[in-house]
Amino acid sequence: MNFLYIIENIFKMTPRGIRAREFLKYSANSNIELDILSGALRDTGNMKDILAPGTKRLYFAFHDPITTLLNPDLNAMKESHYNKKKLFERQLVRQPSLLQKMAPYIKRNLFPDSYIFCVFGLVKQAINILSQRHYDAVITSAAPFSTFFVGWYLKKKYPRIVWVNDLGDPWSFNPLLLWAKGVRKPFTYAVEKFLLKELDGLIVTTQATQDLYLNYFAGGNRRFKTVVIPPGINERQYIKAREEIQKYSNSKGDSGHIHFVYTGQFSDNIREPFAFYRALEKVPSHVLKQLRIDIYGNIPYRFRPPSSNFAASEVMRYHGTVQDLQIPLIQSSADVLLLFGNNSSIQLPSKVFEYAAARKPILCITPGDFDITGHFIIKNSLGWTVPNSEECISLFLSKLVLERLYKTPLKPSIDFQEISWEARFFALCNFLTDLCQQSP
């Protein structure tokens, strides 16, 4: 069977980009024809070289200037693949133009998101591809939610094709999105409901998201099928990382510090580190001296400790973006992996699966009992959860150091084979095959 997977940008180090690349990689060794249509910049060189050898067809729809202007992370993505050296420093010192300064205000009011302009390029290229090749299904990856319009249009133009949406975060019922708040919410909900009338299948990453869409969107004359396919892991990369760390640790003694690692991003109102920073100010000095916290990712200055916060600045180091192949080694070298739960009762950060594969205890700072991240950590015996308050965090850090809790061996109850990308890919194939066989 032949499938066309449409994504705004397969090369970004985002959960959607990683997911699409992993699906493409495993399709190369299967009887499934999975082709990719991705947005791209015009000056990124031979991007096909970035993907794993043996992958199949990869098509591009080049981004228009407006999309590139409103989303400066596209340029960061381009540079991150072709010139890693001093990337982080360049991003910090670059002087924005007047248009770039205006971009966040324009971006905030675009519907459904700032990638709406790339819809035209993706649709045009998709029609060109579909006119030359037969596909049983078209899969659109969201977010960005603009790809809903791509899938809807293609389904209307080619009714015989099965349309499947591979959804990350919910759209109209996401309380953290600007368009999903206040008087805009009914409009957003109406648009999403209208588009999903043409949908044949929906892939989500959590049971909570599946329940939400079944309750609000899958009724009436046309019901779409749903399946839960969470993010996955590359277990081989983590096995190799642990072997390298074991060789290194045998030749170098214990530094005496407790090494915390955080890999990822922070987001306004979704995942913020400020209570953690304040907690470090409350930790006793003899405990603080034993902590070393390394943070990897392009962290804006607004998410860093203020200059007056000497305690946090002395124990924390920011390393900027790193190559994706380094991430398993970085995570596996930690004594404790630091995780911040999402301020949402629907979504589970994909980072939690990577952390689980590293086989190191996870300290999850959770915003409340509604956070499913904390429940996942406890259910699978992956570490500890602490409420997102400076008092609770500081007390637990002291306990962790003084009682050496991180030395206790983990006994995770999670099946690592079941959460592998290979298993996720075959779950996708089974779902798509069933949908196509049931389609009239």
C-alpha positions, -999 to 999 in steps of 0.1 A, spaced: 0 0 0 11 36 -7 8 65 17 18 101 14 28 118 47 25 156 47 43 176 74 52 213 77 89 205 82 104 171 86 139 185 95 129 203 127 139 187 160 103 187 172 81 158 182 64 159 148 96 161 128 112 132 148 81 111 144 79 116 106 116 108 102 113 76 123 83 64 103 102 71 70 132 52 82 113 20 91 92 22 60 124 18 40 127 -18 52 90 -27 49 65 -34 22 49 -1 29 55 28 5 56 59 27 65 90 8 70 124 25 60 159 15 77 185 36 79 222 38 115 235 33 137 265 28 152 271 -6 188 275 6 192 245 28 214 224 5 209 187 -1 186 180 27 180 144 17 215 136 30 202 143 65 178 114 64 189 78 70 202 58 40 175 37 22 146 61 28 122 64 0 107 94 -19 110 128 -3 92 158 -18 95 195 -9 72 225 -10 94 256 -4 82 280 22 71 315 10 89 346 24 60 354 48 62 320 65 100 323 68 97 358 83 71 349 109 90 317 120 127 325 126 131 290 140 132 278 103 165 296 99 178 282 131 168 247 118 187 253 86 218 264 104 216 237 130 221 210 102 249 227 83 269 247 107 265 237 144 295 257 155 285 288 174 248 284 163 236 292 198 257 324 201 245 336 167 209 332 177 214 352 208 234 382 193 215 385 160 199 420 158 163 416 146 149 439 119 118 460 123 98 433 105 112 406 128 102 427 158 67 430 145 65 393 136 54 380 171 24 404 171 14 394 136 19 358 144 -3 360 175 -33 369 155 -30 345 125 -56 317 123 -50 289 129 -13 295 133 17 312 116 21 284 91 -12 292 73 7 306 43 25 274 37 -8 256 30 -8 269 -6 26 255 -14 19 221 3 -15 218 -15 0 227 -49 29 202 -45 5 175 -32 -18 178 -62 13 176 -85 24 144 -67 -11 128 -66 -15 134 -104 16 113 -110 13 86 -84 -13 65 -68 -18 67 -30 -42 48 -8 -41 74 20 -28 109 27 -16 116 63 -13 151 75 8 159 106 -4 185 131 7 208 147 8 232 130 -29 231 127 -28 247 92 -22 212 78 -58 204 86 -67 226 56 -43 207 34 -59 174 43 -94 187 40 -88 202 5 -71 170 -8 -99 149 5 -125 171 -12 -105 170 -45 -98 132 -43 -127 116 -24 -113 81 -30 -82 88 -9 -84 80 28 -75 111 48 -58 105 82 -46 132 106 -16 124 128 -24 148 157 0 160 184 -17 186 206 -54 192 204 -66 222 185 -98 240 196 -99 223 230 -63 231 238 -66 257 267 -31 269 262 -37 282 226 -47 318 220 -72 309 194 -89 284 218 -97 310 244 -125 334 251 -149 344 223 -126 328 197 -132 293 210 -166 287 194 -153 298 161 -122 276 164 -144 247 174 -168 252 145 -139 254 120 -123 222 133 -157 204 133 -163 214 97 -129 202 86 -131 169 104 -163 160 86 -141 148 58 -117 129 81 -114 91 78 -89 84 106 -73 102 135 -40 93 152 -35 108 187 -8 103 213 -29 99 245 -61 83 256 -73 116 269 -70 132 235 -88 103 219 -117 106 243 -119 143 237 -122 139 199 -146 110 201 -169 130 224 -169 162 204 -161 155 168 -168 119 158 -206 119 158 -232 124 131 -234 107 98 -197 103 94 -176 88 121 -138 87 118 -117 59 133 -92 67 160 -60 51 174 -35 60 201 1 59 190 23 77 215 59 89 207 86 62 206 123 56 213 153 43 195 165 17 221 197 9 202 209 45 205 205 43 243 222 10 246 252 24 227 252 55 248 253 34 281 282 14 267 301 45 259 294 60 294 305 28 311 339 30 293 343 66 302 333 61 339 358 33 343 386 57 333 375 86 353 365 88 390 333 102 406 332 141 404 313 142 437 285 162 422 250 151 415 244 157 378 210 169 367 201 171 330 173 188 312 169 185 274 141 203 258 123 236 256 103 259 279 70 275 269 50 303 283 21 291 304 28 255 294 62 246 309 81 271 329 111 267 353 107 297 375 95 279 407 125 256 402 149 285 401 134 301 432 137 267 449 174 267 444 177 299 464 161 280 494 183 250 492 209 249 520 244 259 507 260 226 516 234 209 495 235 234 466 273 229 463 267 193 453 243 201 425 253 205 388 224 212 364 230 211 326 203 224 303 203 217 266 182 234 241 177 269 226 165 285 259 155 322 255 168 345 282 133 351 296 134 315 308 167 319 326 174 329 362 175 367 367 210 381 372 203 386 409 196 348 413 232 339 421 225 304 434 208 293 402 234 308 379 263 292 397 249 257 395 233 258 361 249 256 327 232 263 294 246 244 264 223 255 235 212 231 208 230 199 201 228 173 174 200 148 179 225 118 180 241 133 211 209 135 231 208 98 242 245 101 254 237 134 273 206 119 289 222 86 298 251 105 315 229 121 341 224 111 377 189 125 376 168 137 346 148 168 352 113 170 337 87 196 338 51 185 333 27 202 309 1 226 323 -25 204 306 -46 173 314 -45 161 278 -9 158 265 21 138 276 55 153 267 74 130 242 105 137 263 92 113 290 98 83 266 133 94 259 140 98 296 127 63 302 150 48 276 180 65 294 173 43 324 180 71 349 157 83 376 134 112 366 125 141 388 92 154 374 80 188 386 43 186 381 18 216 380 -10 196 396 -27 163 400 -43 168 366 -9 165 349 -7 131 333 31 132 331 34 128 368 10 99 368 30 82 340 62 85 360 47 70 391 28 42 373 59 30 355 83 34 385 105 59 366 113 83 394 96 109 416 71 137 412 72 170 431 46 198 431 56 229 412 62 250 443 96 264 455 91 250 490 83 214 478 111 214 453 137 227 477 128 202 504 129 173 479 162 184 465 177 184 500 162 150 507 175 136 474 210 148 481 212 139 518 196 105 514 212 97 481 179 87 466 192 87 431 215 58 440 185 35 444 183 12 413 153 18 391 128 -10 385 107 4 356 76 -15 347 76 -2 312 81 -25 282 108 -8 261 101 -29 230 65 -18 230 75 19 231 101 16 203 97 35 171 95 2 153 65 -8 173 49 26 167 55 23 130 38 -11 127 9 2 148 6 30 122 7 5 93 -20 -17 108 -43 13 114 -38 26 79 -43 -8 63 -75 -14 82 -88 20 72 -80 15 35 -96 -20 35 -128 -6 51 -130 24 28 -156 20 0 
